[in-house]
Amino acid sequence: MTSTDPAAMFRDMLGEWEKLANSLGGGVAKSDEFSRLMHGATAAQMNTQEAISGMMTRALAAANMPSRTEIEDLSARLARMEATLGRIEDQLGGSPERANRPKPSRTRKPPTAKG
């Protein structure tokens, strides 16, 4: 009487299933029909994304809100302005120092009059 190992049987079954799936998938992926189908699906996805983007741009314009590209343009413009300001500060001798004033106390009590 021989003992059967269930794990070995499962490994063998899984290996056979992988071989069958690979041979079937490889044959399908090589066909012209599959290539045309994938190309059509990709084109449809791209067209859908473009249509949604256009619809969102029109909806944002109707709501008088900036689109994503307008926000990106503003962000790039602001970055250029900050870089220019940094160069000006460096040419003037660094960033201006704040006056050394005592900071107000952060309590709930009102300040008392000194006099």
LUMDRENGU-693266 format. One record per residue: chain; residue number from 1; residue in one letter; x, y, z of N, C-alpha, C in turn. Coordinates in pm, 1 decimal, decimal comma, always signed. Layout:
% residues N
<site chain="A" n="NUM" res="a" n_px="X" n_py="Y" n_pz="Z" ca_px="X" ca_py="Y" ca_pz="Z" c_px="X" c_py="Y" c_pz="Z"/>
...
This chain:
% residues 115
<site chain="A" n="1" res="m" n_px="+83,6" n_py="-116,8" n_pz="+0,0" ca_px="+0,0" ca_py="+0,0" ca_pz="+0,0" c_px="+89,3" c_py="+124,8" c_pz="+0,0"/>
<site chain="A" n="2" res="t" n_px="+74,9" n_py="+208,0" n_pz="-100,5" ca_px="+156,7" ca_py="+328,3" ca_pz="-110,8" c_px="+74,4" c_py="+447,1" c_pz="-63,8"/>
<site chain="A" n="3" res="s" n_px="+141,1" n_py="+539,4" n_pz="+5,3" ca_px="+69,8" ca_py="+659,7" ca_pz="+49,4" c_px="+83,5" c_py="+766,1" c_pz="-59,8"/>
<site chain="A" n="4" res="t" n_px="-25,4" n_py="+834,1" n_pz="-87,7" ca_px="-22,3" ca_py="+939,3" ca_pz="-188,7" c_px="-7,8" c_py="+1072,8" c_pz="-118,2"/>
<site chain="A" n="5" res="d" n_px="+72,4" n_py="+1156,1" n_pz="-176,9" ca_px="+95,8" ca_py="+1289,5" ca_pz="-122,3" c_px="-0,3" c_py="+1386,8" c_pz="-190,0"/>
<site chain="A" n="6" res="p" n_px="-96,9" n_py="+1445,5" n_pz="-118,0" ca_px="-191,5" ca_py="+1537,3" ca_pz="-181,3" c_px="-123,0" c_py="+1662,2" c_pz="-237,3"/>
<site chain="A" n="7" res="a" n_px="-19,3" n_py="+1708,4" n_pz="-171,7" ca_px="+51,5" ca_py="+1826,8" ca_pz="-220,5" c_px="+119,4" c_py="+1798,0" c_pz="-354,2"/>
<site chain="A" n="8" res="a" n_px="+176,1" n_py="+1678,6" n_pz="-369,2" ca_px="+240,4" ca_py="+1641,8" ca_pz="-495,6" c_px="+136,3" c_py="+1631,0" c_pz="-606,6"/>
<site chain="A" n="9" res="m" n_px="+21,3" n_py="+1575,3" n_pz="-574,6" ca_px="-85,1" ca_py="+1565,4" ca_pz="-674,2" c_px="-131,2" c_py="+1705,4" c_pz="-716,7"/>
<site chain="A" n="10" res="f" n_px="-144,1" n_py="+1795,0" n_pz="-620,2" ca_px="-185,2" ca_py="+1931,3" ca_pz="-652,2" c_px="-81,1" c_py="+2001,7" c_pz="-738,1"/>
<site chain="A" n="11" res="r" n_px="+48,3" n_py="+1984,1" n_pz="-706,7" ca_px="+155,6" ca_py="+2044,9" ca_pz="-787,2" c_px="+151,4" c_py="+1992,4" c_pz="-929,8"/>
<site chain="A" n="12" res="d" n_px="+132,0" n_py="+1861,4" n_pz="-945,4" ca_px="+124,9" ca_py="+1803,7" ca_pz="-1080,0" c_px="+4,7" c_py="+1858,1" c_pz="-1156,5"/>
<site chain="A" n="13" res="m" n_px="-109,8" n_py="+1864,5" n_pz="-1088,9" ca_px="-230,0" ca_py="+1915,3" ca_pz="-1153,1" c_px="-211,8" c_py="+2062,4" c_pz="-1192,5"/>
<site chain="A" n="14" res="l" n_px="-153,1" n_py="+2140,8" n_pz="-1104,9" ca_px="-129,4" ca_py="+2281,2" ca_pz="-1133,5" c_px="-31,2" c_py="+2297,2" c_pz="-1249,3"/>
<site chain="A" n="15" res="g" n_px="+73,8" n_py="+2215,6" n_pz="-1253,2" ca_px="+170,8" ca_py="+2220,9" ca_pz="-1362,7" c_px="+106,0" c_py="+2188,7" c_pz="-1496,7"/>
<site chain="A" n="16" res="e" n_px="+20,8" n_py="+2088,1" n_pz="-1500,0" ca_px="-49,0" ca_py="+2052,4" ca_pz="-1623,5" c_px="-144,2" c_py="+2163,8" c_pz="-1666,7"/>
<site chain="A" n="17" res="w" n_px="-213,2" n_py="+2223,6" n_pz="-1568,0" ca_px="-304,8" ca_py="+2333,0" ca_pz="-1599,5" c_px="-228,4" c_py="+2452,0" c_pz="-1655,7"/>
<site chain="A" n="18" res="e" n_px="-111,7" n_py="+2484,1" n_pz="-1599,6" ca_px="-29,5" ca_py="+2594,9" ca_pz="-1650,4" c_px="+17,3" c_py="+2567,9" c_pz="-1793,1"/>
<site chain="A" n="19" res="k" n_px="+59,3" n_py="+2444,9" n_pz="-1821,5" ca_px="+103,4" ca_py="+2410,0" ca_pz="-1957,9" c_px="-11,2" c_py="+2428,3" c_pz="-2056,4"/>
<site chain="A" n="20" res="l" n_px="-130,3" n_py="+2381,4" n_pz="-2021,5" ca_px="-246,6" ca_py="+2393,1" ca_pz="-2109,1" c_px="-282,2" c_py="+2540,4" c_pz="-2130,8"/>
<site chain="A" n="21" res="a" n_px="-283,9" n_py="+2620,4" n_pz="-2023,6" ca_px="-317,9" ca_py="+2761,9" ca_pz="-2035,2" c_px="-214,6" c_py="+2835,7" c_pz="-2119,0"/>
<site chain="A" n="22" res="n" n_px="-85,8" n_py="+2805,3" n_pz="-2100,7" ca_px="+19,1" ca_py="+2870,5" ca_pz="-2179,3" c_px="+8,9" c_py="+2835,8" c_pz="-2326,8"/>
<site chain="A" n="23" res="s" n_px="-16,8" n_py="+2711,2" n_pz="-2358,7" ca_px="-26,1" ca_py="+2673,5" ca_pz="-2499,8" c_px="-149,8" c_py="+2736,7" c_pz="-2564,1"/>
<site chain="A" n="24" res="l" n_px="-261,5" n_py="+2737,2" n_pz="-2492,9" ca_px="-383,1" ca_py="+2797,1" ca_pz="-2546,5" c_px="-366,7" c_py="+2948,4" c_pz="-2559,5"/>
<site chain="A" n="25" res="g" n_px="-315,6" n_py="+3014,1" n_pz="-2455,4" ca_px="-296,4" ca_py="+3158,8" ca_pz="-2458,6" c_px="-194,8" c_py="+3201,0" c_pz="-2562,5"/>
<site chain="A" n="26" res="g" n_px="-87,8" n_py="+3126,5" n_pz="-2576,4" ca_px="+13,4" ca_py="+3158,8" ca_pz="-2677,1" c_px="-42,0" c_py="+3148,3" c_pz="-2817,9"/>
<site chain="A" n="27" res="g" n_px="-122,8" n_py="+3047,3" n_pz="-2841,8" ca_px="-182,4" ca_py="+3031,2" ca_pz="-2974,9" c_px="-281,0" c_py="+3141,9" c_pz="-3006,8"/>
<site chain="A" n="28" res="v" n_px="-359,5" n_py="+3182,0" n_pz="-2909,1" ca_px="-457,6" ca_py="+3288,8" ca_pz="-2930,9" c_px="-386,6" c_py="+3421,5" c_pz="-2952,4"/>
<site chain="A" n="29" res="a" n_px="-283,8" n_py="+3449,7" n_pz="-2871,9" ca_px="-213,8" ca_py="+3578,4" ca_pz="-2881,2" c_px="-141,1" c_py="+3594,4" c_pz="-3014,6"/>
<site chain="A" n="30" res="k" n_px="-106,3" n_py="+3484,8" n_pz="-3079,7" ca_px="-35,4" ca_py="+3492,5" ca_pz="-3207,4" c_px="-130,0" c_py="+3516,3" c_pz="-3325,7"/>
<site chain="A" n="31" res="s" n_px="-259,4" n_py="+3502,5" n_pz="-3303,7" ca_px="-353,6" ca_py="+3513,6" ca_pz="-3415,7" c_px="-374,5" c_py="+3658,8" c_pz="-3455,4"/>
<site chain="A" n="32" res="d" n_px="-407,4" n_py="+3680,1" n_pz="-3582,5" ca_px="-433,9" ca_py="+3814,0" ca_pz="-3634,1" c_px="-561,9" c_py="+3872,3" c_pz="-3574,2"/>
<site chain="A" n="33" res="e" n_px="-660,6" n_py="+3786,9" n_pz="-3549,7" ca_px="-785,9" ca_py="+3834,3" ca_pz="-3492,2" c_px="-762,4" c_py="+3894,6" c_pz="-3354,4"/>
<site chain="A" n="34" res="f" n_px="-680,2" n_py="+3829,3" n_pz="-3275,0" ca_px="-650,5" ca_py="+3878,9" ca_pz="-3141,2" c_px="-578,9" c_py="+4013,9" c_pz="-3148,4"/>
<site chain="A" n="35" res="s" n_px="-485,2" n_py="+4024,7" n_pz="-3241,7" ca_px="-413,1" ca_py="+4151,4" ca_pz="-3257,4" c_px="-507,5" c_py="+4263,7" c_pz="-3296,4"/>
<site chain="A" n="36" res="r" n_px="-598,1" n_py="+4236,5" n_pz="-3390,2" ca_px="-694,9" ca_py="+4337,5" ca_pz="-3431,4" c_px="-788,5" c_py="+4374,7" c_pz="-3315,9"/>
<site chain="A" n="37" res="l" n_px="-831,6" n_py="+4274,6" n_pz="-3239,7" ca_px="-919,3" ca_py="+4298,6" ca_pz="-3126,5" c_px="-850,1" c_py="+4386,5" c_pz="-3022,0"/>
<site chain="A" n="38" res="m" n_px="-725,8" n_py="+4356,2" n_pz="-2989,5" ca_px="-652,2" ca_py="+4435,2" ca_pz="-2890,6" c_px="-627,1" c_py="+4577,1" c_pz="-2940,8"/>
<site chain="A" n="39" res="h" n_px="-596,9" n_py="+4591,1" n_pz="-3069,2" ca_px="-576,1" ca_py="+4723,7" ca_pz="-3126,1" c_px="-705,8" c_py="+4805,0" c_pz="-3119,4"/>
<site chain="A" n="40" res="g" n_px="-817,2" n_py="+4742,4" n_pz="-3152,1" ca_px="-946,3" ca_py="+4810,6" ca_pz="-3145,2" c_px="-982,0" c_py="+4849,0" c_pz="-3002,1"/>
<site chain="A" n="41" res="a" n_px="-955,9" n_py="+4760,5" n_pz="-2906,4" ca_px="-985,8" ca_py="+4790,4" ca_pz="-2766,3" c_px="-900,2" c_py="+4906,5" c_pz="-2716,6"/>
<site chain="A" n="42" res="t" n_px="-774,1" n_py="+4908,6" n_pz="-2755,1" ca_px="-685,2" ca_py="+5017,7" ca_pz="-2714,3" c_px="-730,4" c_py="+5149,8" c_pz="-2775,8"/>
<site chain="A" n="43" res="a" n_px="-766,5" n_py="+5147,2" n_pz="-2902,1" ca_px="-814,2" ca_py="+5268,7" ca_pz="-2968,6" c_px="-943,6" c_py="+5318,3" c_pz="-2904,7"/>
<site chain="A" n="44" res="a" n_px="-1033,8" n_py="+5226,6" n_pz="-2870,7" ca_px="-1159,2" ca_py="+5266,2" ca_pz="-2806,3" c_px="-1132,7" c_py="+5328,1" c_pz="-2669,6"/>
<site chain="A" n="45" res="q" n_px="-1039,9" n_py="+5272,2" n_pz="-2595,3" ca_px="-1006,0" ca_py="+5326,6" ca_pz="-2464,1" c_px="-947,7" c_py="+5467,8" c_pz="-2477,5"/>
<site chain="A" n="46" res="m" n_px="-860,7" n_py="+5487,3" n_pz="-2574,0" ca_px="-800,3" ca_py="+5619,3" ca_pz="-2595,0" c_px="-906,7" c_py="+5721,3" c_pz="-2635,8"/>
<site chain="A" n="47" res="n" n_px="-997,7" n_py="+5682,2" n_pz="-2724,0" ca_px="-1105,6" ca_py="+5772,4" ca_pz="-2766,4" c_px="-1195,9" c_py="+5807,9" c_pz="-2648,3"/>
<site chain="A" n="48" res="t" n_px="-1224,8" n_py="+5710,5" n_pz="-2563,4" ca_px="-1308,2" ca_py="+5735,1" ca_pz="-2446,5" c_px="-1240,2" c_py="+5832,6" c_pz="-2351,5"/>
<site chain="A" n="49" res="q" n_px="-1110,8" n_py="+5812,8" n_pz="-2325,9" ca_px="-1038,3" ca_py="+5903,5" ca_pz="-2237,5" c_px="-1036,4" c_py="+6045,2" c_pz="-2294,0"/>
<site chain="A" n="50" res="e" n_px="-1016,9" n_py="+6057,8" n_pz="-2423,6" ca_px="-1015,2" ca_py="+6189,5" ca_pz="-2487,6" c_px="-1152,6" c_py="+6256,5" c_pz="-2477,9"/>
<site chain="A" n="51" res="a" n_px="-1259,2" n_py="+6179,1" n_pz="-2497,5" ca_px="-1394,3" ca_py="+6234,1" ca_pz="-2488,3" c_px="-1425,4" c_py="+6279,7" c_pz="-2345,7"/>
<site chain="A" n="52" res="i" n_px="-1385,4" n_py="+6200,9" n_pz="-2246,8" ca_px="-1408,8" ca_py="+6238,0" ca_pz="-2106,4" c_px="-1329,8" c_py="+6362,5" c_pz="-2071,3"/>
<site chain="A" n="53" res="s" n_px="-1206,3" n_py="+6371,1" n_pz="-2118,4" ca_px="-1123,6" ca_py="+6489,0" ca_pz="-2092,2" c_px="-1187,0" c_py="+6614,0" c_pz="-2152,1"/>
<site chain="A" n="54" res="g" n_px="-1234,8" n_py="+6604,7" n_pz="-2274,5" ca_px="-1301,6" ca_py="+6717,8" ca_pz="-2338,6" c_px="-1428,3" c_py="+6757,1" c_pz="-2265,2"/>
<site chain="A" n="55" res="m" n_px="-1504,0" n_py="+6658,2" n_pz="-2221,4" ca_px="-1627,5" ca_py="+6684,7" ca_pz="-2148,2" c_px="-1596,8" c_py="+6754,5" c_pz="-2015,1"/>
<site chain="A" n="56" res="m" n_px="-1493,1" n_py="+6709,7" n_pz="-1944,8" ca_px="-1455,5" ca_py="+6772,6" ca_pz="-1818,3" c_px="-1407,5" c_py="+6915,9" c_pz="-1839,9"/>
<site chain="A" n="57" res="t" n_px="-1332,7" n_py="+6937,9" n_pz="-1946,5" ca_px="-1285,5" ca_py="+7073,2" ca_pz="-1976,9" c_px="-1402,9" c_py="+7166,4" c_pz="-2002,6"/>
<site chain="A" n="58" res="r" n_px="-1501,9" n_py="+7120,0" n_pz="-2080,2" ca_px="-1619,7" ca_py="+7201,7" ca_pz="-2107,7" c_px="-1701,8" c_py="+7225,8" c_pz="-1981,3"/>
<site chain="A" n="59" res="a" n_px="-1714,1" n_py="+7123,3" n_pz="-1896,0" ca_px="-1790,8" ca_py="+7138,8" ca_pz="-1771,6" c_px="-1722,2" c_py="+7238,1" c_pz="-1678,3"/>
<site chain="A" n="60" res="l" n_px="-1590,0" n_py="+7230,8" n_pz="-1668,8" ca_px="-1516,4" ca_py="+7325,0" ca_pz="-1583,8" c_px="-1526,7" c_py="+7466,9" c_pz="-1638,8"/>
<site chain="A" n="61" res="a" n_px="-1520,3" n_py="+7481,2" n_pz="-1771,4" ca_px="-1534,3" ca_py="+7614,1" ca_pz="-1832,2" c_px="-1673,5" c_py="+7669,7" c_pz="-1805,6"/>
<site chain="A" n="62" res="a" n_px="-1776,0" n_py="+7585,6" n_pz="-1811,6" ca_px="-1912,4" ca_py="+7630,2" ca_pz="-1785,2" c_px="-1928,7" c_py="+7673,2" c_pz="-1639,7"/>
<site chain="A" n="63" res="a" n_px="-1854,8" n_py="+7608,6" n_pz="-1549,0" ca_px="-1860,5" ca_py="+7643,2" ca_pz="-1406,7" c_px="-1762,1" c_py="+7755,1" c_pz="-1372,3"/>
<site chain="A" n="64" res="n" n_px="-1696,9" n_py="+7809,9" n_pz="-1474,0" ca_px="-1598,9" ca_py="+7916,8" ca_pz="-1455,9" c_px="-1485,1" c_py="+7872,7" c_pz="-1364,3"/>
<site chain="A" n="65" res="m" n_px="-1437,0" n_py="+7749,8" n_pz="-1384,3" ca_px="-1325,5" ca_py="+7695,5" ca_pz="-1307,0" c_px="-1213,2" c_py="+7659,4" c_pz="-1403,2"/>
<site chain="A" n="66" res="p" n_px="-1088,7" n_py="+7666,9" n_pz="-1356,8" ca_px="-977,3" ca_py="+7634,3" ca_pz="-1445,9" c_px="-966,2" c_py="+7483,8" c_pz="-1470,6"/>
<site chain="A" n="67" res="s" n_px="-915,7" n_py="+7450,1" n_pz="-1588,0" ca_px="-894,4" ca_py="+7309,1" ca_pz="-1620,2" c_px="-759,8" c_py="+7264,1" c_pz="-1564,8"/>
<site chain="A" n="68" res="r" n_px="-733,2" n_py="+7136,6" n_pz="-1575,7" ca_px="-607,6" ca_py="+7081,3" ca_pz="-1524,5" c_px="-487,9" c_py="+7143,4" c_pz="-1596,1"/>
<site chain="A" n="69" res="t" n_px="-496,9" n_py="+7159,2" n_pz="-1726,7" ca_px="-384,4" ca_py="+7217,1" ca_pz="-1800,8" c_px="-362,5" c_py="+7362,3" c_pz="-1761,5"/>
<site chain="A" n="70" res="e" n_px="-471,3" n_py="+7435,6" n_pz="-1735,3" ca_px="-456,0" ca_py="+7574,1" ca_pz="-1692,1" c_px="-389,0" c_py="+7581,9" c_pz="-1555,1"/>
<site chain="A" n="71" res="i" n_px="-425,6" n_py="+7490,9" n_pz="-1465,4" ca_px="-362,1" ca_py="+7486,8" ca_pz="-1333,3" c_px="-214,3" c_py="+7451,9" c_pz="-1346,7"/>
<site chain="A" n="72" res="e" n_px="-182,2" n_py="+7356,7" n_pz="-1433,6" ca_px="-41,9" ca_py="+7319,9" ca_pz="-1454,7" c_px="+36,5" c_py="+7436,2" c_pz="-1513,2"/>
<site chain="A" n="73" res="d" n_px="-23,9" n_py="+7510,8" n_pz="-1606,6" ca_px="+42,1" ca_py="+7628,2" ca_pz="-1663,7" c_px="+67,3" c_py="+7734,7" c_pz="-1557,1"/>
<site chain="A" n="74" res="l" n_px="-33,3" n_py="+7757,5" n_pz="-1471,9" ca_px="-17,0" ca_py="+7855,0" ca_pz="-1363,7" c_px="+92,1" c_py="+7811,9" c_pz="-1266,1"/>
<site chain="A" n="75" res="s" n_px="+96,7" n_py="+7683,4" n_pz="-1236,9" ca_px="+198,0" ca_py="+7631,6" ca_pz="-1145,6" c_px="+338,1" c_py="+7650,6" c_pz="-1202,8"/>
<site chain="A" n="76" res="a" n_px="+353,9" n_py="+7622,4" n_pz="-1331,6" ca_px="+485,2" ca_py="+7640,9" ca_pz="-1395,8" c_px="+523,3" c_py="+7788,7" c_pz="-1398,2"/>
<site chain="A" n="77" res="r" n_px="+426,4" n_py="+7874,3" n_pz="-1425,4" ca_px="+453,9" ca_py="+8018,4" ca_pz="-1428,0" c_px="+493,9" c_py="+8068,0" c_pz="-1289,2"/>
<site chain="A" n="78" res="l" n_px="+424,4" n_py="+8021,4" n_pz="-1185,4" ca_px="+457,6" ca_py="+8059,6" ca_pz="-1048,6" c_px="+596,5" c_py="+8010,6" c_pz="-1010,0"/>
<site chain="A" n="79" res="a" n_px="+633,6" n_py="+7890,8" n_pz="-1052,6" ca_px="+767,2" ca_py="+7838,8" ca_pz="-1023,4" c_px="+874,9" c_py="+7925,0" c_pz="-1088,7"/>
<site chain="A" n="80" res="r" n_px="+849,0" n_py="+7969,7" n_pz="-1212,2" ca_px="+946,0" ca_py="+8057,6" ca_pz="-1278,9" c_px="+957,8" c_py="+8191,4" c_pz="-1204,9"/>
<site chain="A" n="81" res="m" n_px="+844,4" n_py="+8244,5" n_pz="-1159,2" ca_px="+847,2" ca_py="+8371,3" ca_pz="-1086,3" c_px="+922,4" c_py="+8356,8" c_pz="-953,9"/>
<site chain="A" n="82" res="e" n_px="+902,0" n_py="+8246,0" n_pz="-884,3" ca_px="+972,8" ca_py="+8222,9" ca_pz="-758,6" c_px="+1122,9" c_py="+8208,2" c_pz="-781,8"/>
<site chain="A" n="83" res="a" n_px="+1160,2" n_py="+8141,8" n_pz="-889,2" ca_px="+1302,7" ca_py="+8127,9" ca_pz="-920,8" c_px="+1363,8" c_py="+8264,8" c_pz="-949,7"/>
<site chain="A" n="84" res="t" n_px="+1292,2" n_py="+8347,0" n_pz="-1024,7" ca_px="+1341,7" ca_py="+8482,4" ca_pz="-1054,3" c_px="+1353,8" c_py="+8562,9" c_pz="-926,2"/>
<site chain="A" n="85" res="l" n_px="+1256,0" n_py="+8555,0" n_pz="-839,0" ca_px="+1260,4" ca_py="+8626,6" ca_pz="-712,7" c_px="+1377,9" c_py="+8577,9" c_pz="-626,3"/>
<site chain="A" n="86" res="g" n_px="+1402,9" n_py="+8449,3" n_pz="-627,8" ca_px="+1517,5" ca_py="+8395,1" ca_pz="-553,7" c_px="+1648,9" c_py="+8449,9" c_pz="-605,7"/>
<site chain="A" n="87" res="r" n_px="+1661,2" n_py="+8460,6" n_pz="-739,1" ca_px="+1784,5" ca_py="+8517,6" ca_pz="-797,0" c_px="+1799,3" c_py="+8664,4" c_pz="-758,4"/>
<site chain="A" n="88" res="i" n_px="+1689,2" n_py="+8740,1" n_pz="-756,8" ca_px="+1695,1" ca_py="+8880,9" ca_pz="-718,4" c_px="+1737,5" c_py="+8894,0" c_pz="-572,9"/>
<site chain="A" n="89" res="e" n_px="+1679,9" n_py="+8810,2" n_pz="-485,6" ca_px="+1718,1" ca_py="+8814,2" ca_pz="-344,4" c_px="+1865,9" c_py="+8780,4" c_pz="-326,4"/>
<site chain="A" n="90" res="d" n_px="+1914,7" n_py="+8682,0" n_pz="-400,5" ca_px="+2056,5" ca_py="+8646,2" ca_pz="-390,6" c_px="+2145,3" c_py="+8761,6" c_pz="-435,2"/>
<site chain="A" n="91" res="q" n_px="+2105,8" n_py="+8833,6" n_pz="-539,6" ca_px="+2185,2" ca_py="+8946,6" ca_pz="-587,3" c_px="+2183,1" c_py="+9062,2" c_pz="-488,5"/>
<site chain="A" n="92" res="l" n_px="+2075,5" n_py="+9073,6" n_pz="-411,4" ca_px="+2064,8" ca_py="+9182,0" ca_pz="-313,8" c_px="+2128,6" c_py="+9145,7" c_pz="-179,5"/>
<site chain="A" n="93" res="g" n_px="+2182,4" n_py="+9028,6" n_pz="-168,9" ca_px="+2250,8" ca_py="+8990,4" ca_pz="-45,7" c_px="+2169,9" c_py="+8899,3" c_pz="+43,5"/>
<site chain="A" n="94" res="g" n_px="+2090,9" n_py="+8817,7" n_pz="-11,7" ca_px="+2016,2" ca_py="+8720,9" ca_pz="+67,8" c_px="+1875,9" c_py="+8767,5" c_pz="+97,4"/>
<site chain="A" n="95" res="s" n_px="+1804,2" n_py="+8686,0" n_pz="+169,6" ca_px="+1665,5" ca_py="+8719,6" ca_pz="+200,9" c_px="+1662,3" c_py="+8823,3" c_pz="+311,9"/>
<site chain="A" n="96" res="p" n_px="+1566,5" n_py="+8913,4" n_pz="+307,2" ca_px="+1560,1" ca_py="+9017,3" ca_pz="+410,8" c_px="+1530,6" c_py="+8955,9" c_pz="+546,6"/>
<site chain="A" n="97" res="e" n_px="+1597,1" n_py="+9010,8" n_pz="+650,8" ca_px="+1577,5" ca_py="+8959,3" ca_pz="+785,5" c_px="+1458,1" c_py="+9028,9" c_pz="+849,3"/>
<site chain="A" n="98" res="r" n_px="+1386,5" n_py="+8954,2" n_pz="+930,4" ca_px="+1272,6" ca_py="+9011,6" ca_pz="+1000,5" c_px="+1324,3" c_py="+9093,3" c_pz="+1119,4"/>
<site chain="A" n="99" res="a" n_px="+1248,8" n_py="+9194,1" n_pz="+1154,8" ca_px="+1285,8" ca_py="+9275,6" ca_pz="+1270,4" c_px="+1276,5" c_py="+9189,4" c_pz="+1395,4"/>
<site chain="A" n="100" res="n" n_px="+1369,2" n_py="+9209,5" n_pz="+1486,1" ca_px="+1372,1" ca_py="+9131,1" ca_pz="+1609,3" c_px="+1276,9" c_py="+9193,4" c_pz="+1710,6"/>
<site chain="A" n="101" res="r" n_px="+1149,7" n_py="+9163,7" n_pz="+1694,6" ca_px="+1048,2" ca_py="+9213,4" ca_pz="+1784,5" c_px="+1002,9" c_py="+9099,1" c_pz="+1873,0"/>
<site chain="A" n="102" res="p" n_px="+963,3" n_py="+9131,9" n_pz="+1996,6" ca_px="+910,7" ca_py="+9023,9" ca_pz="+2081,6" c_px="+777,5" c_py="+8975,3" c_pz="+2024,6"/>
<site chain="A" n="103" res="k" n_px="+759,7" n_py="+8847,4" n_pz="+2029,5" ca_px="+636,3" ca_py="+8789,6" ca_pz="+1978,9" c_px="+527,6" c_py="+8801,3" c_pz="+2084,9"/>
<site chain="A" n="104" res="p" n_px="+404,0" n_py="+8819,9" n_pz="+2044,3" ca_px="+297,2" ca_py="+8827,9" ca_pz="+2143,5" c_px="+278,5" c_py="+8693,3" c_pz="+2211,9"/>
<site chain="A" n="105" res="s" n_px="+239,7" n_py="+8698,5" n_pz="+2338,5" ca_px="+218,0" ca_py="+8573,1" ca_pz="+2410,5" c_px="+88,8" c_py="+8509,0" c_pz="+2361,6"/>
<site chain="A" n="106" res="r" n_px="+87,1" n_py="+8380,4" n_pz="+2358,9" ca_px="-28,2" ca_py="+8305,0" ca_pz="+2308,8" c_px="-108,3" c_py="+8251,9" c_pz="+2428,4"/>
<site chain="A" n="107" res="t" n_px="-175,6" n_py="+8342,8" n_pz="+2498,8" ca_px="-257,8" ca_py="+8302,6" ca_pz="+2612,2" c_px="-400,5" c_py="+8350,4" c_pz="+2589,7"/>
<site chain="A" n="108" res="r" n_px="-489,1" n_py="+8304,2" n_pz="+2676,5" ca_px="-628,3" ca_py="+8346,3" ca_pz="+2667,0" c_px="-652,4" c_py="+8477,7" c_pz="+2744,7"/>
<site chain="A" n="109" res="k" n_px="-555,9" n_py="+8518,3" n_pz="+2821,7" ca_px="-571,5" ca_py="+8639,7" ca_pz="+2901,6" c_px="-541,3" c_py="+8761,8" c_pz="+2815,2"/>
<site chain="A" n="110" res="p" n_px="-620,8" n_py="+8868,2" n_pz="+2831,0" ca_px="-591,4" ca_py="+8989,6" ca_pz="+2754,0" c_px="-462,6" c_py="+9054,8" c_pz="+2803,8"/>
<site chain="A" n="111" res="p" n_px="-393,3" n_py="+9125,8" n_pz="+2715,5" ca_px="-269,1" ca_py="+9189,8" ca_pz="+2760,1" c_px="-300,7" c_py="+9297,8" c_pz="+2863,4"/>
<site chain="A" n="112" res="t" n_px="-210,0" n_py="+9312,0" n_pz="+2957,7" ca_px="-228,3" ca_py="+9414,2" ca_pz="+3061,1" c_px="-160,0" c_py="+9542,3" c_pz="+3018,6"/>
<site chain="A" n="113" res="a" n_px="-219,0" n_py="+9651,2" n_pz="+3059,2" ca_px="-161,7" ca_py="+9783,1" ca_pz="+3023,9" c_px="-43,4" c_py="+9810,8" c_pz="+3116,1"/>
<site chain="A" n="114" res="k" n_px="+68,5" n_py="+9844,7" n_pz="+3054,9" ca_px="+189,9" ca_py="+9875,2" ca_pz="+3132,3" c_px="+199,8" c_py="+10026,8" c_pz="+3143,9"/>
<site chain="A" n="115" res="g" n_px="+221,8" n_py="+10074,5" n_pz="+3260,4" ca_px="+232,9" ca_py="+10217,7" ca_pz="+3263,2" c_px="+263,7" c_py="+10272,6" c_pz="+3390,4"/>
